[in-house]
Amino acid sequence: MTDERPDGIPETIATYLRLRGLPLSKAGRRKSRRRRGDPDGSEPFAKGRDPKPLGDAITALTMSSGWTPQLEREDLALNWEEIAGADNAAHSHIETFAQGLVVVRCDSTARGKQMHMMRANFLTRILELYPEAGVKEIRFFGPDVPSWKHGFRRVQGRGPRDTYG
């Protein structure tokens, strides 16, 4: 049983406002009407209130930030075995990515040459699995050879020959 004043303000609120020294006219403006089917989505069981997968949010973030090519290159390096096969991947690894060029370092020159002859297959597989990576070319190199040119005071000459070791 609430006593209402003629201006529509309950007596308890009017007494509170009078004691605080606040004007009664503000109390009438504070009243807000909520419509049915609130557009801010605070209604329970409303359409579109189900949680969305986190993967969708992460995909939207990576696409809007422009991270997709870099993440595809990272996936390519992590999944090199899937592209090259278990045997080839055991004897090689991706060394660098630069402007569409993938440099693969192999354990031996023979393995590097074998993989070089299969580079069209590797490139096709990469473009099939990772189209956003931006890979245009693959180069295969054997192991780094030791250098005998150490220091800035070296003697120019023909280098090591049969008497090495």
N, C-alpha and C positions, 0 to 999 in steps of 0.2 A: 504494500500500500504506500505508494509514493505520492506525496503532495506536489502537484505541478503548479507553477506560477502561470499567470496569463501569457507571459512571453515564451513559454515552452521550456524553461529551465527548471530542473528539479530543485526543490527547496534546499536539499542538503548541499548542492553545488553552489546555490546562490548564497547560502550562509558562509560557506568556505571562502568564496570570492570576496564577500563583504568583510570578513575578518582579516583577510590578507591585504585588503585595500585595493583590490583589482576591480576594474570596471566590469559590470555584468554584460556589457555588449559583446565582449570577446567570447563568452561562453556559448553564445548562439552560433558564432562562426566556426567553432571547433568541431561542430557536428559534421561528420562526413558520411556520406551514403556510399555503401559498397554495392556495386552492381553484381548481379548474378553472373557467374562466368567471368571472374576477374581476369583481365588481360595479362597480369603479371605472373600468372601460373601458380598462384598460391592455393588454389582449390585442389583438395585431394582427389585422386582417381581421375583427374582431368586428362584429356588426350595430350600426349607429348611429355608426360611427367615421368615416364620410365627412364631409368638410368641408361646412358649410352655407353658403348664400349670404349675403354681407354685408348685402344689402338686407333680408333677414328680420330680422337683428339690429337694424338701424337702425329698421325699422318697429316692432319690439317696444319699442325705447327711446323713440321718439317717442310711442307710444300710452301707455306707462306714465308718461311724464313730463307728459302733457297738452299736448304741443306741436302736435298735429295741426291744430287750428283756425288757429293762427298760421301754420303752414307752408302751409296751403291758401290763406290770404289772400295770402301772399307769392307763391305760384304763380299766383294770379289776377292780381296786379299784373304779374308778369313775362310772362304769356301773355294780356294784354289784347287783342292783335291777333287771337288765335284766337276770342275771344268777339265783339268788335266788328267784325271784318273789317279788312282792310288799309287801306281808305280812311278809315274812321272812326277807327281807332287812330292813323293818321298825324296827325290833327287833334285828338286828345284824349289825356288821361292820367288815371290814377286818382290823386286827391290825398290822400284820407284814408279810413280805415275807423274807424267808431265805433259800437259797440253795434248791429250789424246794418245800418248805413247806409254805403253806398259813395258817396263824392262824386267825381264826374268833372268835370274842368275841360276845357273845349273852347276852341278857337282863336277861334271867333266865336259870336255869339249865335244866328245862323241854324243853325249846326251843333249847338249845344246844344239848340235847339228840335226839330230833326229827330231827334236822338238821344233826346230826351225822349218823343217820340211812339213810338219803338221800344223803350221801356224794358221792356215786358212780354217782348219777345223776348230782350233782354239778360238779364233776371232769370231767365227759364226756362233759358237756356243756362248761366248761372252755377250754378244749382241742380243742373243735370244733370252738369256737369263737376266742381264743387267743393261737394259737399253738406255737408261738415264746416266750411266757412268761416263759416257763421252769417250769411250775407247775407240780409236781409229786404227791403231797399229800396235803390233807386238814385236819385240826384239828379244832374242835369246842370246845370252853370253855364257861362256865357260867360266871357270874359276879365274880369279885374278892371278897373274903370274908375278913372281917375286921380282923386285927391282933391285938392280945392283948400283943404282945411281943414288947413293945416300949422301946427303950433305951438299954444301955449296962448293967444296974444294975437291971436286972429283976430276979425274984425268979422262980426257976424251980419248976414245980408242975404239977398237972393234968389239969390245965386250967379251963375255965368257964364250969359250969354245969347248972343244972336247976335253980339256983338262979341268973341267969344273969338278969341284969336290975333292 
